[in-house]
Amino acid sequence: MNEGMLTMKKLFALMLALAMMLTVVCAFAENGGGEGGGETGGETTTGTKTTPSITITTTSKDSEAAVDTTAYTWYRILEADIGSDPESNGVSQSGGAVSYHTDSAAKAEALANCGVFKVTRVGDSDRWYVELKTPDTTTGADIAAAIATIDLSLFPTGTFSQTAVAGTATSGDLAPGYYYVKSTAGKNVAVQTLTAVEIEEKNEFPTVEKEVDESDENAQIGDEITFTIKVKIPSTANDEIVLTDTMTAGLSYKSIDSVKMNGTDVAATSYTAAATETGFTLTFPAAFVTSAAEGADTSTKVTEIEIVCTAVLDGDAETTAAETNSVVLDYGDHYTTKPKTAEVKTYDFKFNKVDGTTGDPLAGAEFQFLLDGNPMNLIEVTPGEVYRIALPNEEGRTQTITTIGKTVRIYGLDTDVQAYSLQETKAPTGGYNILKAPVEVKPKDGSFGETDVKNNEGSVLPSTGGSGTTIFYVIGGLLIIGAGVVLVARRKAHE
């Protein structure tokens, strides 16, 4: 090989190195989702003289994630021959030449066909030099997108992952070259590894929120409760999403009423829903997620899915703590959100049946609990003491509350209802008057509280045949006799 050819080869290698350094240090695939494509992401590199490696530090939101063990797969796309003392991005590689090549016809063909590389074989050897077709206009994002179209199984590969939420993943020592890294977070990176490269990666994972309809935050046993789940899918998402919805004992899952993506109904064939003992699961397959990500809003870079579901506040609902409905989102096998929870509260009312004068407890009174003036069906939990609102068609219902001289508690009530009342249908034993007007049961300061329902003894009325009427009979008889005597005396005087 003559001296001119050697000079040309060195010049070629130097130009290729500079082009790679300027355009392809790191390209995150943020636009278009899935593999490849996108803009250059935030990333820093060190300038130390070290063995080539890739270290990725994630900054995903710790407040969102319960599990984030993002996994990475690297592919060595190009091999590199470099001079000594390589430095970091933007700094000359020790002023020496760097050349990129591949070592098989299959790899060379794949690289040539992806659209951004020019591949030249060296004689009949097993070496093909690789350079950019248009180094002045080709960006790192262009190269990442092009590599994403290649059959990556042709290239050497390896895996690494982080071990904690917002953790750090390190590839370990690598051979110098140009690498393509796929992430389970949905972002892919193309990076030249001539030294130790450190990348700060802000992963964008799907997020989930849950809320209960404002009108259902307080509820009566038997009411249907409407919940809304909102999932935001980033433009980089490309893996399966599973929602696991869990309800406490006082809530019973009823149905998924609608699934909408950006306000449009999603076909039931696009997802899988299954009831569980405590709620339900809803699965969006990877293909659907990828498609949704590709349709992300251009300004927010997310696609929103809204799921509306209903549950029933059942007989296990209590007043000591709110009933909760939580949802957890799993994204692939590596990311799980913390539970997002909505609450439903139900309330109780307590009353004491007492003597209106002494305040002593009274037994034997009977009541009905009314809603809009109509008797409600109740379940007697503890005879004479604890009652709850019955579910529709529930067995063992009663409309009668019987006092036994103890505080009566009725639970499963909604503080938004202003039309509860308590109607006495039988007075206590012992000569008490019955209460003719119902007692209103209204909330105050977020509670129905406790009240005394008073009965007074009735006054004694005179009865027929008693001493109270005899005196009138005696006086009437005397008046009749007197009138007869006067009449006889007048007749004799006329004679």
FIKE-496674 format. One record per residue (C-alpha): x, z, y. Coordinates in steps of 0.05 Angstrom, whole numbers, plus 32768, in hexadecimal, padded with zeros to 4 digits. Example, Ala and Ser with C-alpha at 12.3 -4.5 7.8 and 13.67 -1.06 7.14 Angstrom:
BEGIN
{x: 80F6&z: 809C&y: 7FA6}
{x: 8111&z: 808F&y: 7FEB}
END
This chain:
BEGIN
{x: 8000&z: 8000&y: 8000}
{x: 801F&z: 7FEB&y: 8043}
{x: 8027&z: 8018&y: 807F}
{x: 7FEE&z: 7FF5&y: 80A5}
{x: 7FBD&z: 8004&y: 806D}
{x: 7FD2&z: 804E&y: 806C}
{x: 7FC9&z: 8053&y: 80B7}
{x: 7F83&z: 8034&y: 80B3}
{x: 7F6F&z: 8064&y: 807B}
{x: 7F85&z: 80A1&y: 80A3}
{x: 7F61&z: 8088&y: 80E0}
{x: 7F22&z: 807B&y: 80B7}
{x: 7F26&z: 80C2&y: 8099}
{x: 7F2F&z: 80E2&y: 80DD}
{x: 7EF4&z: 80BC&y: 80FB}
{x: 7EC7&z: 80D0&y: 80C1}
{x: 7EDA&z: 8119&y: 80C7}
{x: 7ECB&z: 811A&y: 8111}
{x: 7E89&z: 80F8&y: 8107}
{x: 7E75&z: 8129&y: 80D1}
{x: 7E8A&z: 8165&y: 80FB}
{x: 7E63&z: 814E&y: 8138}
{x: 7E22&z: 813C&y: 8116}
{x: 7E1A&z: 8162&y: 80D5}
{x: 7E2F&z: 81AB&y: 80D8}
{x: 7DEA&z: 81C4&y: 80CB}
{x: 7DA5&z: 81A3&y: 80CA}
{x: 7D68&z: 81CC&y: 80BA}
{x: 7D2B&z: 81A5&y: 80A2}
{x: 7CF6&z: 81C0&y: 80D2}
{x: 7CCD&z: 8182&y: 80E0}
{x: 7CA4&z: 8164&y: 80A7}
{x: 7CAC&z: 819D&y: 8076}
{x: 7CC7&z: 8199&y: 8030}
{x: 7D0C&z: 817D&y: 8023}
{x: 7D33&z: 815C&y: 805B}
{x: 7D1D&z: 8149&y: 80A0}
{x: 7D1D&z: 8176&y: 80DC}
{x: 7D44&z: 818E&y: 8117}
{x: 7D86&z: 81B1&y: 811A}
{x: 7D79&z: 81FB&y: 810F}
{x: 7D9A&z: 8239&y: 812C}
{x: 7DDC&z: 8246&y: 810A}
{x: 7E20&z: 8263&y: 8118}
{x: 7E62&z: 8258&y: 80F5}
{x: 7EA2&z: 827E&y: 80F5}
{x: 7EE6&z: 8263&y: 8105}
{x: 7F0E&z: 828A&y: 80D2}
{x: 7F3E&z: 8269&y: 80A1}
{x: 7F1A&z: 8278&y: 8060}
{x: 7F06&z: 825A&y: 801D}
{x: 7EC9&z: 822D&y: 8025}
{x: 7E87&z: 8251&y: 801B}
{x: 7E3F&z: 8254&y: 8036}
{x: 7E21&z: 8296&y: 804F}
{x: 7DD9&z: 8296&y: 8066}
{x: 7DBC&z: 82D2&y: 808C}
{x: 7D70&z: 82D0&y: 8092}
{x: 7D49&z: 82ED&y: 80CC}
{x: 7D03&z: 82EA&y: 80AE}
{x: 7CD5&z: 831F&y: 80CB}
{x: 7CDE&z: 8360&y: 80A5}
{x: 7C9A&z: 8377&y: 80BE}
{x: 7C79&z: 833D&y: 809A}
{x: 7C9F&z: 833F&y: 8058}
{x: 7C9C&z: 8370&y: 801E}
{x: 7CC9&z: 8342&y: 7FF4}
{x: 7CF6&z: 830B&y: 800F}
{x: 7D2A&z: 82F6&y: 7FDC}
{x: 7D32&z: 82AF&y: 7FF5}
{x: 7D59&z: 8285&y: 7FC2}
{x: 7D88&z: 824C&y: 7FD3}
{x: 7DA1&z: 8211&y: 7FAA}
{x: 7DDD&z: 81EA&y: 7FC2}
{x: 7DF1&z: 81A3&y: 7FB0}
{x: 7E37&z: 8189&y: 7FBD}
{x: 7E26&z: 8144&y: 7FD8}
{x: 7E6C&z: 812F&y: 7FEE}
{x: 7EB2&z: 8146&y: 7FDC}
{x: 7EE5&z: 8150&y: 8013}
{x: 7F2F&z: 8148&y: 8019}
{x: 7F46&z: 8171&y: 8054}
{x: 7F85&z: 8185&y: 8078}
{x: 7F9B&z: 81CD&y: 8080}
{x: 7F7A&z: 8204&y: 80A9}
{x: 7F33&z: 81E9&y: 80B3}
{x: 7F0E&z: 8208&y: 80ED}
{x: 7EC6&z: 8211&y: 8101}
{x: 7E92&z: 81E2&y: 811F}
{x: 7EA9&z: 81BD&y: 815C}
{x: 7EF3&z: 81CD&y: 8151}
{x: 7F23&z: 8199&y: 8134}
{x: 7F33&z: 81A3&y: 80EB}
{x: 7F7B&z: 81B6&y: 80FA}
{x: 7F86&z: 8171&y: 8116}
{x: 7F8C&z: 8155&y: 80D1}
{x: 7F64&z: 8120&y: 80AB}
{x: 7F25&z: 812F&y: 8083}
{x: 7F09&z: 80FB&y: 8054}
{x: 7EC7&z: 80FD&y: 802D}
{x: 7EBC&z: 80DC&y: 7FEA}
{x: 7E94&z: 80DE&y: 7FAA}
{x: 7EAA&z: 80D4&y: 7F63}
{x: 7E76&z: 80AA&y: 7F3D}
{x: 7E52&z: 8068&y: 7F43}
{x: 7E0E&z: 808B&y: 7F3C}
{x: 7E1D&z: 80BA&y: 7F76}
{x: 7E39&z: 8081&y: 7FA0}
{x: 7DFB&z: 8057&y: 7F94}
{x: 7DCD&z: 8091&y: 7FA6}
{x: 7DF3&z: 80A0&y: 7FE6}
{x: 7DF4&z: 8057&y: 7FFA}
{x: 7DA9&z: 8050&y: 7FEE}
{x: 7D95&z: 808D&y: 8017}
{x: 7DA0&z: 8065&y: 8057}
{x: 7DD3&z: 808B&y: 8080}
{x: 7E14&z: 8084&y: 8059}
{x: 7E44&z: 804A&y: 8051}
{x: 7E67&z: 804F&y: 800D}
{x: 7EA9&z: 802B&y: 7FFD}
{x: 7ECA&z: 802C&y: 7FB9}
{x: 7F16&z: 8031&y: 7FB5}
{x: 7F2A&z: 7FF8&y: 7F88}
{x: 7F10&z: 8005&y: 7F42}
{x: 7F1C&z: 8050&y: 7F46}
{x: 7EEA&z: 8088&y: 7F3F}
{x: 7EEA&z: 8095&y: 7F89}
{x: 7EBA&z: 807C&y: 7FBE}
{x: 7EC7&z: 808D&y: 8006}
{x: 7E89&z: 80A0&y: 802E}
{x: 7E7D&z: 8099&y: 8079}
{x: 7E41&z: 8096&y: 80A7}
{x: 7E24&z: 8052&y: 80B6}
{x: 7E15&z: 8064&y: 80FE}
{x: 7E3D&z: 80A3&y: 8110}
{x: 7E2B&z: 809F&y: 815A}
{x: 7DE0&z: 80A3&y: 814F}
{x: 7DD7&z: 80C7&y: 810C}
{x: 7DC4&z: 8110&y: 8113}
{x: 7DCA&z: 8149&y: 80E2}
{x: 7D7E&z: 8147&y: 80D9}
{x: 7D83&z: 80FD&y: 80C7}
{x: 7DB6&z: 810C&y: 8091}
{x: 7D8E&z: 8147&y: 8075}
{x: 7D50&z: 811B&y: 8071}
{x: 7D78&z: 80E4&y: 804F}
{x: 7D98&z: 8113&y: 801C}
{x: 7D53&z: 812E&y: 800B}
{x: 7D40&z: 80EA&y: 7FEE}
{x: 7D7B&z: 80E9&y: 7FBE}
{x: 7D78&z: 80FD&y: 7F75}
{x: 7D9B&z: 813F&y: 7F7E}
{x: 7DA5&z: 8149&y: 7F33}
{x: 7DE1&z: 811A&y: 7F39}
{x: 7E09&z: 814C&y: 7F61}
{x: 7E2B&z: 818F&y: 7F50}
{x: 7DFD&z: 81C9&y: 7F5F}
{x: 7DF9&z: 8215&y: 7F62}
{x: 7DCA&z: 824C&y: 7F7A}
{x: 7DCE&z: 828C&y: 7FA3}
{x: 7D9B&z: 82BA&y: 7FC2}
{x: 7D92&z: 82F6&y: 7FEF}
{x: 7D81&z: 833A&y: 7FD2}
{x: 7D59&z: 835B&y: 800A}
{x: 7D26&z: 834D&y: 803F}
{x: 7D4A&z: 832A&y: 8079}
{x: 7D89&z: 832C&y: 8050}
{x: 7DC8&z: 8302&y: 8046}
{x: 7DD6&z: 82CF&y: 800F}
{x: 7E1C&z: 82B5&y: 7FFF}
{x: 7E2F&z: 827A&y: 7FD4}
{x: 7E74&z: 8294&y: 7FC2}
{x: 7EB1&z: 8267&y: 7FC3}
{x: 7EA2&z: 821C&y: 7FC5}
{x: 7ECC&z: 81DD&y: 7FC2}
{x: 7ED3&z: 81BA&y: 8005}
{x: 7E9D&z: 8187&y: 8011}
{x: 7E5B&z: 8176&y: 802F}
{x: 7E20&z: 819E&y: 8014}
{x: 7DD5&z: 819B&y: 8013}
{x: 7DB2&z: 81DF&y: 800B}
{x: 7D69&z: 81E7&y: 7FF7}
{x: 7D44&z: 8227&y: 8008}
{x: 7D06&z: 8246&y: 7FE9}
{x: 7CF2&z: 8255&y: 8030}
{x: 7CE5&z: 820A&y: 8037}
{x: 7D20&z: 81FA&y: 8064}
{x: 7D5A&z: 81D0&y: 804C}
{x: 7D9F&z: 81CC&y: 806B}
{x: 7DD6&z: 8199&y: 806A}
{x: 7E1A&z: 81B7&y: 807A}
{x: 7E63&z: 81A4&y: 8075}
{x: 7E8A&z: 81DA&y: 8053}
{x: 7ED3&z: 81D4&y: 8065}
{x: 7ED9&z: 821E&y: 8071}
{x: 7EAC&z: 825B&y: 806C}
{x: 7E6A&z: 8249&y: 808F}
{x: 7E39&z: 827E&y: 80A7}
{x: 7DF1&z: 826B&y: 80B6}
{x: 7DBD&z: 8295&y: 80D9}
{x: 7D7B&z: 827C&y: 80BE}
{x: 7D38&z: 828F&y: 80DB}
{x: 7D09&z: 8281&y: 80A1}
{x: 7CC1&z: 8270&y: 80B0}
{x: 7C95&z: 8289&y: 8078}
{x: 7C4A&z: 8284&y: 8072}
{x: 7C27&z: 82C0&y: 8092}
{x: 7BE4&z: 82E1&y: 8084}
{x: 7BB3&z: 830B&y: 80AC}
{x: 7B71&z: 832C&y: 8098}
{x: 7B37&z: 8346&y: 80C1}
{x: 7AF0&z: 835E&y: 80B6}
{x: 7AB7&z: 8345&y: 80E1}
{x: 7AAD&z: 8374&y: 811C}
{x: 7A65&z: 837F&y: 8109}
{x: 7A7A&z: 8396&y: 80C3}
{x: 7AAF&z: 83C9&y: 80D7}
{x: 7A79&z: 83FF&y: 80CE}
{x: 7A49&z: 83F3&y: 8096}
{x: 7A12&z: 840E&y: 8069}
{x: 7A18&z: 8410&y: 801E}
{x: 79FB&z: 83CF&y: 8004}
{x: 7A11&z: 83A6&y: 8040}
{x: 7A38&z: 8365&y: 8037}
{x: 7A7B&z: 8367&y: 805B}
{x: 7A9C&z: 8328&y: 8075}
{x: 7AE8&z: 8323&y: 8076}
{x: 7B13&z: 82EB&y: 8092}
{x: 7B59&z: 82DA&y: 8079}
{x: 7B86&z: 82AE&y: 80A3}
{x: 7BC4&z: 828D&y: 8086}
{x: 7BF6&z: 8268&y: 80B1}
{x: 7C20&z: 8235&y: 808D}
{x: 7C61&z: 8220&y: 80B1}
{x: 7C76&z: 81D8&y: 80B3}
{x: 7CAF&z: 81E6&y: 8082}
{x: 7C84&z: 8204&y: 804B}
{x: 7C87&z: 81E2&y: 8007}
{x: 7C76&z: 8215&y: 7FD2}
{x: 7C39&z: 8235&y: 7FB2}
{x: 7C12&z: 826A&y: 7FD9}
{x: 7BEB&z: 82A0&y: 7FB4}
{x: 7BBD&z: 82D1&y: 7FD8}
{x: 7BAD&z: 8311&y: 7FB4}
{x: 7B71&z: 8336&y: 7FD2}
{x: 7B66&z: 837F&y: 7FBF}
{x: 7B2B&z: 83AB&y: 7FCF}
{x: 7B23&z: 83F6&y: 7FC9}
{x: 7AEE&z: 8415&y: 7F9C}
{x: 7AB7&z: 8414&y: 7FD1}
{x: 7ABA&z: 83C8&y: 7FD9}
{x: 7AA5&z: 8395&y: 7FA5}
{x: 7ABC&z: 834D&y: 7FAB}
{x: 7A82&z: 831B&y: 7FB0}
{x: 7A9A&z: 82D5&y: 7FC2}
{x: 7AC7&z: 82A6&y: 7FE8}
{x: 7A99&z: 8286&y: 801A}
{x: 7AC6&z: 8252&y: 803B}
{x: 7B0D&z: 8238&y: 803E}
{x: 7B1F&z: 820F&y: 807B}
{x: 7B60&z: 81EE&y: 8092}
{x: 7B65&z: 81E5&y: 80DD}
{x: 7B19&z: 81EC&y: 80E0}
{x: 7B0A&z: 81BA&y: 80A9}
{x: 7AEF&z: 81CD&y: 8065}
{x: 7B21&z: 81CB&y: 802C}
{x: 7B08&z: 81AE&y: 7FEB}
{x: 7B00&z: 81E2&y: 7FB4}
{x: 7B2C&z: 81B6&y: 7F87}
{x: 7B67&z: 81C3&y: 7FB5}
{x: 7B6D&z: 820D&y: 7FA2}
{x: 7B5F&z: 823D&y: 7F6A}
{x: 7B37&z: 827D&y: 7F73}
{x: 7B2E&z: 82B3&y: 7F3F}
{x: 7B0A&z: 82F7&y: 7F42}
{x: 7B31&z: 8335&y: 7F2D}
{x: 7B1D&z: 837C&y: 7F1F}
{x: 7B2D&z: 8390&y: 7F67}
{x: 7B22&z: 834F&y: 7F8D}
{x: 7B3B&z: 8308&y: 7F83}
{x: 7B76&z: 82D9&y: 7F85}
{x: 7B79&z: 8297&y: 7FA9}
{x: 7BB0&z: 8265&y: 7F98}
{x: 7BC6&z: 8228&y: 7FC1}
{x: 7BF5&z: 81FC&y: 7F97}
{x: 7C37&z: 81E4&y: 7FB3}
{x: 7C1E&z: 819D&y: 7FBD}
{x: 7BE5&z: 81B5&y: 7FE9}
{x: 7C13&z: 81E3&y: 8010}
{x: 7C45&z: 81AA&y: 801C}
{x: 7C0D&z: 817D&y: 8034}
{x: 7BF2&z: 81B3&y: 8062}
{x: 7C37&z: 81BF&y: 807E}
{x: 7C40&z: 8175&y: 808D}
{x: 7C00&z: 8178&y: 80B6}
{x: 7C18&z: 81B3&y: 80E0}
{x: 7C06&z: 81B5&y: 8129}
{x: 7C3D&z: 8194&y: 8152}
{x: 7C41&z: 81CC&y: 8184}
{x: 7C39&z: 820A&y: 8158}
{x: 7C58&z: 81EA&y: 811A}
{x: 7C26&z: 820D&y: 80ED}
{x: 7BE6&z: 81FC&y: 80C8}
{x: 7BB0&z: 8231&y: 80C6}
{x: 7B84&z: 823E&y: 808A}
{x: 7B48&z: 826C&y: 8092}
{x: 7B26&z: 828C&y: 8056}
{x: 7AE3&z: 82B1&y: 805F}
{x: 7ACE&z: 82DF&y: 8026}
{x: 7A98&z: 8315&y: 801C}
{x: 7A95&z: 8357&y: 7FF8}
{x: 7A5F&z: 838C&y: 7FF0}
{x: 7A67&z: 83D4&y: 8007}
{x: 7A53&z: 83F5&y: 7FC5}
{x: 7A40&z: 8439&y: 7FAB}
{x: 7A87&z: 8451&y: 7FA4}
{x: 7A91&z: 844E&y: 7FF0}
{x: 7A9F&z: 8492&y: 800E}
{x: 7AA5&z: 84AD&y: 8054}
{x: 7AE7&z: 84D3&y: 804E}
{x: 7B10&z: 8494&y: 8055}
{x: 7B04&z: 844B&y: 8068}
{x: 7AFC&z: 8418&y: 8032}
{x: 7B33&z: 83E4&y: 8037}
{x: 7B3C&z: 839B&y: 8025}
{x: 7B85&z: 8383&y: 8025}
{x: 7BA6&z: 8341&y: 8017}
{x: 7BED&z: 8330&y: 8002}
{x: 7C0B&z: 82EA&y: 8007}
{x: 7C3F&z: 82D3&y: 7FD4}
{x: 7C66&z: 8294&y: 7FE6}
{x: 7C88&z: 8278&y: 7FA8}
{x: 7CAF&z: 82AA&y: 7F7F}
{x: 7CDA&z: 82C7&y: 7FB7}
{x: 7CAE&z: 82DD&y: 7FF1}
{x: 7C76&z: 8311&y: 7FF5}
{x: 7C55&z: 832B&y: 8035}
{x: 7C42&z: 8373&y: 8041}
{x: 7BF7&z: 8380&y: 8037}
{x: 7BCA&z: 836F&y: 8071}
{x: 7B8E&z: 839D&y: 8072}
{x: 7B48&z: 839F&y: 808F}
{x: 7B1C&z: 83DE&y: 808E}
{x: 7AD2&z: 83ED&y: 8086}
{x: 7AB5&z: 8432&y: 8095}
{x: 7A74&z: 8453&y: 8080}
{x: 7A58&z: 8495&y: 8098}
{x: 7A2D&z: 84D1&y: 8084}
{x: 79F6&z: 84FC&y: 80A2}
{x: 79EB&z: 8546&y: 8092}
{x: 79B0&z: 8572&y: 809F}
{x: 799A&z: 85BA&y: 8091}
{x: 7951&z: 85CD&y: 8085}
{x: 7948&z: 8610&y: 80A8}
{x: 7914&z: 8641&y: 80C1}
{x: 7907&z: 8633&y: 810B}
{x: 790A&z: 867D&y: 811D}
{x: 793E&z: 869D&y: 80EF}
{x: 7969&z: 865F&y: 80DF}
{x: 7966&z: 8671&y: 8096}
{x: 796C&z: 8637&y: 8064}
{x: 792B&z: 861E&y: 8047}
{x: 791F&z: 8600&y: 8002}
{x: 78E7&z: 85D5&y: 7FE9}
{x: 78E1&z: 85A4&y: 8023}
{x: 78DE&z: 855A&y: 8014}
{x: 78F6&z: 8521&y: 803F}
{x: 78FC&z: 84D6&y: 8041}
{x: 7937&z: 84B3&y: 8063}
{x: 791C&z: 8479&y: 808D}
{x: 7939&z: 8439&y: 80A8}
{x: 790C&z: 8418&y: 80DC}
{x: 78D5&z: 8446&y: 80C5}
{x: 78DA&z: 8431&y: 807C}
{x: 78F1&z: 8461&y: 8044}
{x: 7936&z: 8450&y: 8029}
{x: 794A&z: 8452&y: 7FE0}
{x: 797D&z: 8488&y: 7FD2}
{x: 79A8&z: 849F&y: 7F97}
{x: 79A8&z: 84EA&y: 7F8C}
{x: 79F2&z: 84F9&y: 7F81}
{x: 79EB&z: 8545&y: 7F80}
{x: 79A4&z: 855F&y: 7F7A}
{x: 798B&z: 857B&y: 7FBB}
{x: 79CE&z: 8573&y: 7FDD}
{x: 79ED&z: 852D&y: 7FDD}
{x: 79CA&z: 84EA&y: 7FE1}
{x: 79E4&z: 84A4&y: 7FF0}
{x: 79C5&z: 8461&y: 8002}
{x: 79B1&z: 843C&y: 7FC3}
{x: 79C7&z: 83F5&y: 7FB4}
{x: 7990&z: 83C1&y: 7FAB}
{x: 796F&z: 83C7&y: 7F66}
{x: 799C&z: 8402&y: 7F53}
{x: 7980&z: 842E&y: 7F1D}
{x: 796F&z: 8477&y: 7F2B}
{x: 7956&z: 846B&y: 7F72}
{x: 792B&z: 849D&y: 7F96}
{x: 790A&z: 84A2&y: 7FDA}
{x: 7903&z: 84EE&y: 7FD9}
{x: 7934&z: 8522&y: 7FF1}
{x: 7924&z: 8569&y: 7FDB}
{x: 7946&z: 85A3&y: 7FFE}
{x: 7961&z: 85DE&y: 7FD6}
{x: 7978&z: 860A&y: 8010}
{x: 79BC&z: 85E6&y: 8017}
{x: 79D8&z: 85B2&y: 8047}
{x: 79BF&z: 856C&y: 8035}
{x: 79F1&z: 8532&y: 803C}
{x: 79DC&z: 84E8&y: 803E}
{x: 7A15&z: 84B6&y: 803F}
{x: 7A20&z: 846B&y: 8041}
{x: 7A05&z: 8463&y: 8088}
{x: 7A18&z: 8431&y: 80BF}
{x: 7A24&z: 844E&y: 8104}
{x: 7A0E&z: 840B&y: 8122}
{x: 79C7&z: 8419&y: 8109}
{x: 799C&z: 843D&y: 813C}
{x: 795B&z: 8441&y: 8113}
{x: 7968&z: 8476&y: 80DE}
{x: 7939&z: 84B2&y: 80DC}
{x: 7925&z: 84EC&y: 80AF}
{x: 78DB&z: 84F7&y: 809F}
{x: 78C2&z: 8537&y: 8080}
{x: 788D&z: 8529&y: 804B}
{x: 7884&z: 8570&y: 8030}
{x: 788F&z: 85B2&y: 8055}
{x: 78B8&z: 85EA&y: 8037}
{x: 7894&z: 861E&y: 800D}
{x: 787F&z: 865E&y: 8031}
{x: 784B&z: 864A&y: 8064}
{x: 7873&z: 8619&y: 808F}
{x: 7855&z: 85E1&y: 80B9}
{x: 786C&z: 859B&y: 80A6}
{x: 7892&z: 8572&y: 80DA}
{x: 7864&z: 853A&y: 80F0}
{x: 7897&z: 8511&y: 8118}
{x: 78D5&z: 84F3&y: 80F8}
{x: 7919&z: 850E&y: 810B}
{x: 7944&z: 84D7&y: 812A}
{x: 7989&z: 84CE&y: 810A}
{x: 79B7&z: 84AD&y: 813D}
{x: 7A03&z: 84AA&y: 8141}
{x: 7A29&z: 84CD&y: 8178}
{x: 7A73&z: 84C5&y: 8186}
{x: 7A7B&z: 849B&y: 8146}
{x: 7A58&z: 84CC&y: 8118}
{x: 7A13&z: 84E0&y: 8102}
{x: 7A29&z: 8529&y: 80FF}
{x: 7A00&z: 8563&y: 80E4}
{x: 79BE&z: 857F&y: 80FD}
{x: 798B&z: 85B6&y: 80EE}
{x: 7944&z: 85A1&y: 80DD}
{x: 7917&z: 85DB&y: 80EF}
{x: 78D3&z: 85F0&y: 80D3}
{x: 78A6&z: 8626&y: 80F1}
{x: 7873&z: 8651&y: 80CD}
{x: 782A&z: 8640&y: 80D8}
{x: 77F8&z: 8672&y: 80FA}
{x: 77BE&z: 868F&y: 80D1}
{x: 777A&z: 8670&y: 80E0}
{x: 7737&z: 8694&y: 80D2}
{x: 7712&z: 867E&y: 8093}
{x: 76C7&z: 8678&y: 8081}
{x: 76A7&z: 86BA&y: 8067}
{x: 76DA&z: 86E8&y: 8086}
{x: 76CF&z: 8721&y: 80B6}
{x: 76D8&z: 86F2&y: 80EF}
{x: 7692&z: 86D4&y: 80E2}
{x: 766B&z: 8712&y: 80C9}
{x: 7665&z: 8730&y: 810E}
{x: 7643&z: 86F2&y: 8126}
{x: 7610&z: 86F7&y: 80EE}
{x: 7600&z: 8741&y: 80FF}
{x: 75F8&z: 8734&y: 8149}
{x: 75CC&z: 86F8&y: 813B}
{x: 75A0&z: 8721&y: 810D}
{x: 7597&z: 8759&y: 8140}
{x: 7585&z: 8727&y: 8176}
{x: 754F&z: 8709&y: 8149}
{x: 7531&z: 874E&y: 8139}
{x: 7532&z: 8761&y: 8183}
{x: 750E&z: 8722&y: 8195}
{x: 74D8&z: 8731&y: 8161}
{x: 74CC&z: 8777&y: 817C}
{x: 74C3&z: 875C&y: 81C3}
{x: 7492&z: 8728&y: 81AB}
{x: 7466&z: 875B&y: 8186}
{x: 7465&z: 878A&y: 81C1}
{x: 744C&z: 8754&y: 81F1}
{x: 7413&z: 8741&y: 81C3}
{x: 73FA&z: 8789&y: 81BE}
{x: 73FC&z: 8790&y: 8209}
{x: 73CE&z: 8753&y: 8211}
{x: 739C&z: 876F&y: 81E0}
END
